[in-house]
Amino acid sequence: MACTTVYGCGSSDEEDEQDAPPVELVVDESDPAPSLEARPAEATKLELTLVAGDRFPLVKTVEQILTQSIPGRGEVVSTSKLQLQLVIGVDSIAEDGRKRFNVRYERVRYGHQIGGQQVDYDSESGQTPPPQGVLPYLGLIDNHFSFWLGADNQLISLVGYEEFLDRCMQHVPLSQRQYVMASLVDRAHAIERVAEFIDEGIGLLPYDAARKNNESVVRVGDVWTRKRQVTHPLPMSLQTEYKLTELDAKSAYINVRGSINTGGALVPDAAGAVDLQSPDGMSVSLQKGFTAGYCRISRKSGLPLESRVERQLQMRVQLDDGRSFPQTKRVITTIVASPRQADAQPVAEGPTDVRKN
């Protein structure tokens, strides 16, 4: 989970943009009748404008709230908060528009309240021994991997991800490695999870291959859609709609909304739910979900300056004794481009590609 929540950034020229208030999420149910004096909306290109060597620090925060209505116990709420300080770098840009990026983690802050236990950790505190709850994140500090994006801003391949995971495990006791690996993004689902965090940033930019030389041109009011299938931790089908709501001299404001439904990897039951069986006999069924939020994009670089997106999943847990109960999971992801850029450390060159289309 922790290793791939890494998108959104801005350059030093855009530091003054950080004080702007966040955009209020507005979902238009119908379009108003056009005015007789209405003029065509301004057209703009929302695309990545980068050069090799660019580096963009950011802070990404992921808050999770799990609410369960457990028989005999009532409502039980568990929360966690993970904050990652990162630097995104541009390694190279190919003539065909492909771009190679690298990601380096600099600082981790983590806290949770689960089962009455509270944990708080900051990687800069030097706390020893670290709480068990932070073991999955200790190996992130000064760790890195790279990836290639296509001209359409979609993931092509990962570079050095196997080595990245191995470094995450170096200082984990053998007795804890299975637990830590389960908490991190495993090798089998790496592509899927990296694609997920790209969708939270660069991947939301518009791109229509049918409009040659105007693939990324949009106007206020335009809507574009992304569809994606995931299999981990539950099979899900995500359809997300992006709407350009406002333009100013420096920023483009995008509203985000979408639906989350059962995926095709497992067969839904009569109610449309998909079950995930756990080793102890418990199963979790996804009922439905949604995505909602906003993102503010730099018109200069095409990179996110700030965003807040919430994903909510409604599920049902079936116990091995026949009892069941509902649970709701909220995941709130926020991204803020950090004004600190001069202090960013160079990102090491990664090894050769592990998979490349």
N, C-alpha and C positions, 0 to 999 in steps of 0.2 A: 504493500500500500504506500509506504513512505517513499519509495525510490523513484516514483514517477510523477509526483505531484509538483511539476516544476515549470509552469509556463506563465508568460506575460512579462514585458520589460519595457524600458524606455531609455533614451539617451540623455546626456547631460544638458543638451539644448532644450530639453523639455521639463526641466526641474520645476519651473514656475507653474506647470500645469497641475502639480500635485495638490494645490490648494483648492481646486474647483470642487464644488459639492457633488456628491454622487448623483447619478441619474435615477429618478424614480421610475420603477418598473410600471409601464402602462401597456396594457393589452387592448388593442382596438378590436372590438367585436364587429364593427361595421364601418365602412368608409363614408364620410360625410359627402353631401352633394358638392361638386366643385363650384367655386365662385365664377361669375361671368368674367371677372377680371383676373382669374387664376393664370399664373404663368408656369411654364415647365420648371420643375425643380432643378437646382444646380446638379450637374453631373460631376462625379469625382472618382478617381481611381483609389481603391483601397487595396494596396498591395505592399509587399515587403520591399523596401528600398534600403539595402544594406551593402556593405563592402566587407571583404575578408579582413579580419582583425578587429571588427567591432565587438565590444563587450558591454553587456547590459545587466547590472545587478538588479535583483528583485527580492521581495519578501512574499512568500506564499503561505497562507494559513488555511488549514483544513479542520473544521469543527464537525464532530459527529455526535449526534444525540439519538440514542436508542431507547425507545419507550415500549415496555412489555406489560401486558395485562395478564399476570401469571396467576393461575388458580390457587387460592389460599393465601396469596401474598399481596394481591392488589396490584396497583401500578408501580412498576419499577423502572427508574430512569438511570441510564448510564451515559456518561459524557466523556469525550476526549478532545484535546486540542493539540494539533501539531503545527509548529511554525518553522519554516525552512528559509534560511537566507542563502541565496544562490547567485551564481554568475552564469549567464548564458553568453557563449562566444560564437562568433562566425568563423569557422575554419577556412572554408573555401566556397566559391560559387562557380559552378560549371557553366559553359556556354549555353547549354540547353535549359538553364534555369534551375537545375538542381542545386541545393544548398546543404552544406554540411555544418551542423551545429554541435557544440559541446556544452556540457552541463557540469559545473563543479559546485558541490555543497560546502558552505563555509561555517554555518552555525545551525544548531538544532535546539529548539525549545519544545518541550512536550509535557503535557499534564493530563491526568484523567481522574475521574471519580467513578469507580466500578465496584459494586458489591460492598459499599461502605469504605473502600480503600481509596485514599487520595495520594497521587504521585505528582510531583513537580520536578522538572529537570531542565537545566540550561547547560549546554555543552561547554560554555565558557566559565562555568562555576568551579570546575575541577572536582566535583563531588565524587568521592570514592567510599565504598563501592557504589556504583550506580544502581538505582532501583531496577528490579527485573523488568518492569514495564517499559523501560527505555532501551533494553538490549537490541531490539530491531533497528534502532536508529543510531547507535554508537558508531557503526562502521561507515556512516555517511560522510563524516567530517573529512574534508580534503579528498574525498572520493569523486570519481568522474566517469562519464561515458559520453559517447557521441551518437549522432543519428543523421541520416540523410532525409531531406524533404524534397518532393517533386515540385515542379513549377506550379502545381495546383495546391501547394501547401499541405499535402498529405504525406504520411510517413511511407518511405521506401524501405529503409533498412536500419538496423542498429549496428553500432561499431563499439566493440569492447564491452558489451554488456555481461558476458560470461565472467570476464576479469573483474568487472565492477561488483558482481555478486560475491565472487570469491573474496575480494577485499573486505566486503561487508562482514564476512564470517570470520576473518582472521583472529579477532580478539574475543570471540564468543566461546565459552567453555563447551566442550564436546557434549555435555549433558543438556545444554540449552540450544543446540544448533537446530534441532528439528522444530522447536518452538519459534526460533527467530526466522528460519526460512519460511515457515508458514505465514509469518507476519509480513515478510517482504514480498516483493513481486517475484514469483518463481520463474524459472527459465521458460516453462511451457506457455506462460501467459504474458511474457515480456512485451511482445509486439502489440498485443491487445491493450495493455495498460499504458504504454508510451503513446499509442494513438489516442488514448483517452485524454491525457494531459495536453497533447497537441490541440485537440478539439477545444480545450478550455482557453486557448490563446491564439496562436497563429492559424490553427485549423479552421477557425470560424470566419476567416476572410472570404469574401465572395470570389467565385471562379466559375466561369461558364466557358468551356472549351469551344462551344459552337460559335461564340462571338469573337472571331479572330481579331487580334489587336485591341479588343475591348473586353477581354475576359473578366477584368476586375472593376469595370465601370458600373457605378450604381448611383441612384438618386434617393433623396429623402422619401421614405414611403416604400422603397423596394424591399422585397422579402426573398430570401433564399433558404434552402433546406439542406440539411445533412442527415444521412441515415447511416446507422452503424449497428452491427451485431456484436455482442460480447457473450462470452461463455463463463466468465469467472467474476465474482463468486457464484452468481446465478446466471443462467441463460437469459439474456435480455435483448430486446429490440428497441433501439433508441431512435426517435425521429425528432430532430431539433430544428426549430424555425428561428431565423435571425431577421430582424427588421431594423433598417437604418431609420432612426427617428429624428436625428438632428445633426447638423454640421455647424461648426464655427471655424474660426481661422486656423485653429491648431488641432481640433479633435473631431472625431466622428463618434456618435453615440448609438449604440446598438442594443436593442432589447432582445432578450433570449427567452424562448419558451419551447416546451416540447413534451412529448409523451413517452412513457416507458412501459413496454408491454412484455409479455412472456416471449422468450426467444424460441428458435426452432431446434436448438440442440437436444432438448428433451421433449417428450410428448405431453402437452397440457392435458389436465383431467377435464371432466365435464364442466367444471366451473371456470375453465380457462387458466388455471394455475399450473405452475411448473414446480415440481418438488426437487429439492437437493437433499439427498440422504447423507447423514453424517455417520461416522463409524460407531457411535454409541446408540444408534437406532433412531435418533431424533431427525426429523426432516423439516425443511423450511420451504414454504411455497410463496412464490411471488404472485401477488394479486394484480397490482398496477402501480404506476408511479408517474411523476411529472418532473420537469425541469423548468425553472424560472429564474430570471436575473437580468443583469445588464453588463455591458462592457464599454469602456471608453478607449478608443483607438487613436494613436498618433497619426495624423494625416501625413506627417513627414516620413516616418519610418515604417508605418504599417503595424507596429507592435502595440500590444495592450499597455495602457498606462495605469488603469485600475479596472477591477471587475469584481462582481459578487454574483455567484450563481449557486442556487440551492437545488439539490436533487433529493426528492423524497420517494421512498419506497414503502409500500404497504404490503406486509407479508403475514403469513400465518405459520405458526410453529406447531408441529405435531409431535407429541412425546411418545415414547415407546410403550407407555401404559394406556394409550388411547386418548388421553386428554390433549386438548389443543388450546391455543390462545393467540390473539393477534399481536403483532409488533410493528412498529413504525420506525424507520430509520431516516433521519435527516442528515445530509452531508452538505455543509455550507463551505464553499471554497471562495476565498478572497485573494486577490492579487494586487499588489501595489508596487509600481516601479520605484526603486530606491534611488534617491538623489546621490547616494555615494557611488561614484564610479572610479575616481582616481585610485582608491585603495584596492580595487579588484586585482587579484593575483592572476598571473598567466595560467591558462588551462593547459595541462600537459597534452601532448599529442597522443591519440589513442592508437591501438593496434589495428590490424586490417579488419575489413568488414566480416561479420559472421554470417550475414545474409544480405544479399543485395539483388534487387530486381532489375 
